[in-house]
């Protein structure tokens, strides 16, 4: 006796790429001659049919630097195909205008009147992917090189092309470099201002708009305090919500201060921005005599370097002539100069002994004369224990912004960029 299998599809949904996912299938097996009856009624539901998956053989393009644009190509999303067309126009030196743009279509035409050139792409089954449906490359107008150079969007196009050059913050890639590369690689002769604006656009693509960064400060400082309890974070604004200044002292630095010499190192710099900001930093010195920085792999090199200098220091001290006036006071002759060293009070007439709180070359000469170790004349700030305590608490990176849990009143706080965004008139100064 044969069997009949009835498959029932349950659950499931359509993804952005037109594929049916996360569904379950149940199978009911009935005898061919089985009899059955319905105990209830069947209700027909008015349900829209699921979209039919469009079959295609083209690979999905994920990069916007396509040199060849053809009908039938499939791109991962609209942004990728738009970037690819901008790159294509730079290569062929003419401009376009958008006739229609939506989440399901992207239609371009030439800026020339009555020109047959056009480009049309639409989404595949309302998914994120876009497919080129029609592309007529034949121009029937004369708008070519001259109009391409004059168009204002050249900075956006070239800026998107040079983004990889600025991914590494240490890379030096000037507007003149952009001019040279565009001319040699693409045959495009840009002016300095066009290249400079392209660089600014590339940096904006990577880092976001400067004004938007100020609006993120309240959330950033909130997460900073949550990640490093005990830190001191202050944000000062004007009465009309404009940024004035910010102060940050991490708990790691505050705890390490106790084991560092009470010496403050202040430094400042002008930030390269349209808002003319100034960044001031205050640091102290650790047991190796270096500015405190949380870079632990670097400490071994610092210690080795300091050790070598110490051995040279001791060898130089042996060349001095020493005369003992009392048990603790010595006269040290350094060439034609005389220095008075008091070991009891840890002072020298050169001033370095009491200033650095470790024996100077003259004090070392006096200690060598007395055949006494110099370890008892160092400050506690130079001990190994103080060095380890300084970097005892690690400074871990903040969690990714997508994982921030910020109260609504913090997110709603307004911080406007400083006034005076407009730069100085004239040509931008070249970087030194």
URQUIMO-V649965 format. One record per residue. SS is DSSP state (alpha for helix, beta for strand, coil for the rest). PSI is psi as a letter, one per 30 degrees, with the letter a starting at -180 (999 if undefined). OMEGA is omega in radians with two decimals (none if undefined). Layout:
ss:psi:omega
SS:PSI:OMEGA
SS:PSI:OMEGA
This chain:
ss:psi:omega
coil:k:-3.09
coil:l:-3.13
beta:l:3.06
beta:k:3.13
beta:k:3.11
beta:j:-3.11
beta:k:3.13
beta:k:-3.14
beta:k:-3.09
beta:l:3.04
beta:b:3.10
beta:l:3.12
beta:l:3.12
beta:k:3.11
coil:a:-3.08
coil:f:-3.11
coil:g:3.07
coil:g:-3.14
coil:k:3.13
beta:k:-3.01
beta:l:2.99
beta:h:3.13
beta:l:3.09
beta:k:-3.14
beta:k:3.02
beta:k:-3.12
beta:k:3.05
beta:k:-3.13
beta:k:-3.13
beta:k:3.00
beta:k:-3.08
coil:e:-3.10
coil:g:-3.11
coil:k:3.08
coil:k:-3.12
coil:l:3.10
coil:l:3.14
coil:k:3.14
coil:f:-3.13
coil:a:3.11
coil:l:3.11
coil:k:-3.14
coil:k:3.12
coil:k:3.13
coil:k:3.10
coil:j:-3.08
coil:k:3.10
coil:k:-3.12
coil:k:3.10
coil:k:-3.12
coil:k:3.11
coil:k:-3.13
coil:k:3.11
coil:k:-3.14
coil:k:3.10
coil:l:-3.09
coil:f:-3.11
coil:k:3.06
coil:l:-3.12
beta:k:-3.09
beta:k:-3.10
coil:f:-3.12
coil:k:-3.12
coil:g:-3.12
coil:h:-3.13
coil:k:3.07
coil:f:3.14
coil:k:3.10
coil:k:-3.08
coil:l:3.04
coil:k:3.12
coil:f:3.12
coil:k:-3.13
beta:k:-3.13
beta:l:-3.04
coil:f:3.10
coil:l:-3.10
alpha:e:-3.13
alpha:e:-3.14
alpha:e:-3.12
alpha:e:3.08
alpha:e:3.09
alpha:e:3.13
alpha:e:3.14
alpha:e:3.06
alpha:e:3.10
alpha:e:-3.13
alpha:e:-3.12
alpha:e:3.05
alpha:e:-3.14
alpha:e:-3.04
alpha:f:2.97
coil:h:2.92
coil:l:-3.03
coil:l:-3.07
beta:l:3.01
beta:k:-3.12
beta:k:3.11
beta:e:3.12
beta:k:3.12
beta:k:3.10
coil:a:-3.13
coil:f:3.14
coil:f:-3.10
beta:l:3.11
beta:j:-3.00
beta:k:-3.12
beta:k:3.04
beta:l:3.11
beta:l:3.13
coil:f:3.12
coil:k:-3.13
coil:k:3.09
coil:g:3.10
coil:k:-3.10
coil:f:-3.10
coil:k:3.07
beta:l:-3.14
beta:k:-3.12
beta:k:3.08
beta:k:3.12
beta:l:-3.14
beta:l:3.12
coil:j:3.10
coil:h:3.14
coil:g:3.11
coil:a:3.13
coil:f:-3.10
coil:k:3.12
beta:k:3.12
beta:k:3.12
beta:j:-3.10
beta:e:-3.07
beta:k:-3.14
beta:j:3.09
beta:j:-3.08
coil:f:-3.01
coil:j:3.08
coil:k:3.03
coil:g:3.10
coil:l:-3.11
coil:g:-3.12
coil:j:-3.11
coil:c:-2.97
alpha:e:-3.03
alpha:e:-3.14
alpha:f:3.12
alpha:e:-3.11
alpha:e:-3.04
alpha:f:-3.03
coil:k:-3.03
coil:f:-3.07
coil:g:-3.13
alpha:e:3.14
alpha:e:3.14
alpha:e:-3.10
alpha:e:-3.13
alpha:e:3.11
alpha:e:3.11
alpha:f:3.14
alpha:f:-3.06
coil:g:3.13
alpha:e:-3.13
alpha:f:-3.13
alpha:f:-3.05
alpha:g:3.11
coil:e:3.08
coil:j:-3.10
coil:f:-3.11
coil:f:-3.11
coil:k:3.07
coil:j:-3.11
coil:j:-2.99
coil:l:3.04
alpha:e:3.09
alpha:e:3.06
alpha:e:3.09
alpha:e:3.09
alpha:e:-3.10
alpha:e:-3.10
alpha:e:3.13
alpha:e:3.13
alpha:e:-3.08
alpha:e:-3.05
alpha:e:-3.05
alpha:f:3.13
coil:g:-3.10
coil:k:-3.11
coil:j:-3.13
coil:l:3.00
coil:l:-3.14
alpha:e:-3.12
alpha:e:3.09
alpha:e:3.12
alpha:e:3.14
alpha:e:3.12
alpha:e:3.09
alpha:e:3.09
alpha:e:3.12
alpha:e:3.11
alpha:e:3.13
alpha:e:3.11
alpha:e:3.11
alpha:e:3.08
alpha:e:-3.08
alpha:e:-2.97
alpha:f:-3.07
coil:l:-3.13
coil:k:-3.09
alpha:e:-3.11
alpha:e:3.13
alpha:f:-3.13
alpha:e:3.14
alpha:e:3.14
alpha:f:3.13
coil:f:-3.07
alpha:e:3.14
alpha:e:3.12
alpha:e:-3.13
alpha:e:-3.13
alpha:e:3.10
alpha:e:3.12
alpha:e:3.12
alpha:e:3.13
alpha:e:3.11
alpha:e:-3.12
alpha:e:-3.13
coil:i:3.12
coil:k:-3.11
coil:f:3.10
coil:l:3.09
beta:j:-3.10
beta:k:-3.13
beta:k:3.08
beta:k:-3.10
beta:k:3.12
beta:l:3.05
coil:l:-3.11
coil:f:3.14
coil:g:2.97
coil:g:3.07
beta:k:-3.12
beta:k:3.10
beta:e:3.04
beta:l:3.10
beta:k:3.14
beta:k:-3.14
beta:k:3.01
beta:j:-3.10
coil:k:3.14
alpha:f:3.11
alpha:e:3.11
alpha:e:-3.13
alpha:e:-3.14
alpha:e:3.14
alpha:f:-3.12
alpha:e:-3.09
coil:f:-3.06
coil:g:3.12
coil:l:3.08
beta:k:-3.12
beta:i:3.11
beta:k:-3.11
beta:k:3.10
beta:j:-3.10
beta:k:3.11
beta:l:-3.13
beta:l:3.11
beta:l:3.05
beta:k:3.14
coil:k:-3.14
coil:i:-3.07
coil:l:3.12
coil:f:-3.05
coil:g:3.06
coil:h:3.13
coil:l:3.06
beta:k:3.10
beta:k:3.10
beta:k:3.10
beta:k:3.04
beta:k:-3.13
beta:l:3.06
beta:a:-3.08
beta:k:3.14
coil:a:-3.05
coil:f:3.11
coil:g:-3.12
coil:g:-3.13
coil:l:3.11
beta:k:-3.08
coil:k:3.06
coil:k:-3.07
coil:i:3.14
coil:i:-2.90
alpha:e:-3.13
alpha:f:-3.12
alpha:f:-3.02
alpha:e:-3.11
alpha:e:3.12
alpha:e:3.13
alpha:e:-3.11
alpha:e:3.13
alpha:e:-3.14
alpha:e:3.13
alpha:e:3.14
alpha:e:3.13
alpha:e:3.12
alpha:e:3.14
alpha:e:3.13
alpha:e:3.07
alpha:e:-3.14
alpha:e:-3.13
alpha:e:-3.14
alpha:e:3.10
alpha:e:-3.12
alpha:f:-3.13
coil:f:-3.12
coil:f:-3.12
coil:k:3.07
beta:k:-3.05
beta:k:3.04
beta:k:-3.12
beta:j:3.07
coil:e:3.04
coil:a:-3.12
coil:f:-3.09
coil:f:-3.09
beta:k:-3.12
beta:k:3.03
beta:k:-3.10
beta:k:-3.13
beta:j:3.14
beta:j:-3.06
coil:c:3.13
coil:g:-3.10
beta:l:3.11
beta:k:3.13
beta:k:3.13
beta:k:-3.12
beta:k:3.04
beta:j:-3.09
coil:f:-3.10
coil:e:3.13
coil:g:3.13
coil:h:3.14
beta:l:3.05
beta:k:-3.12
coil:f:3.07
coil:f:3.09
coil:f:-3.05
alpha:e:-3.11
alpha:e:-3.10
alpha:f:-3.14
alpha:e:-3.12
alpha:f:-3.10
coil:h:2.97
coil:l:-3.01
coil:k:3.03
coil:l:-3.11
alpha:e:3.13
alpha:e:3.09
alpha:e:3.10
alpha:e:3.09
alpha:e:3.11
alpha:e:3.11
alpha:e:3.08
alpha:e:3.12
alpha:e:3.13
alpha:f:-3.10
coil:h:-3.09
coil:k:3.14
coil:k:-3.10
coil:f:-3.04
alpha:f:-3.12
alpha:f:-3.06
alpha:g:3.07
coil:k:3.05
coil:l:3.12
alpha:f:3.14
alpha:f:-3.12
alpha:g:-3.11
coil:l:3.11
alpha:e:-3.14
alpha:e:3.12
alpha:e:3.13
alpha:e:-3.14
alpha:e:3.12
alpha:e:-3.14
alpha:e:-3.10
coil:g:-3.07
coil:e:-3.11
coil:j:-3.11
coil:l:3.07
coil:j:-3.11
coil:l:3.13
coil:l:3.11
coil:l:3.06
coil:l:3.12
coil:k:-3.07
alpha:f:3.13
alpha:f:-3.11
alpha:g:-3.14
coil:k:3.05
coil:j:-3.01
coil:k:3.08
coil:l:-3.06
alpha:e:-3.10
alpha:f:3.05
alpha:e:3.13
alpha:e:-3.10
coil:f:-3.12
coil:k:-3.08
coil:k:3.02
coil:j:3.11
beta:k:3.09
coil:l:3.14
coil:l:3.09
coil:l:3.14
coil:h:-3.13
coil:e:-3.08
coil:k:-3.10
coil:l:3.12
coil:k:3.14
coil:l:3.10
coil:a:-3.10
coil:k:3.11
coil:k:3.13
coil:k:3.09
coil:k:3.13
coil:k:3.12
coil:999:none
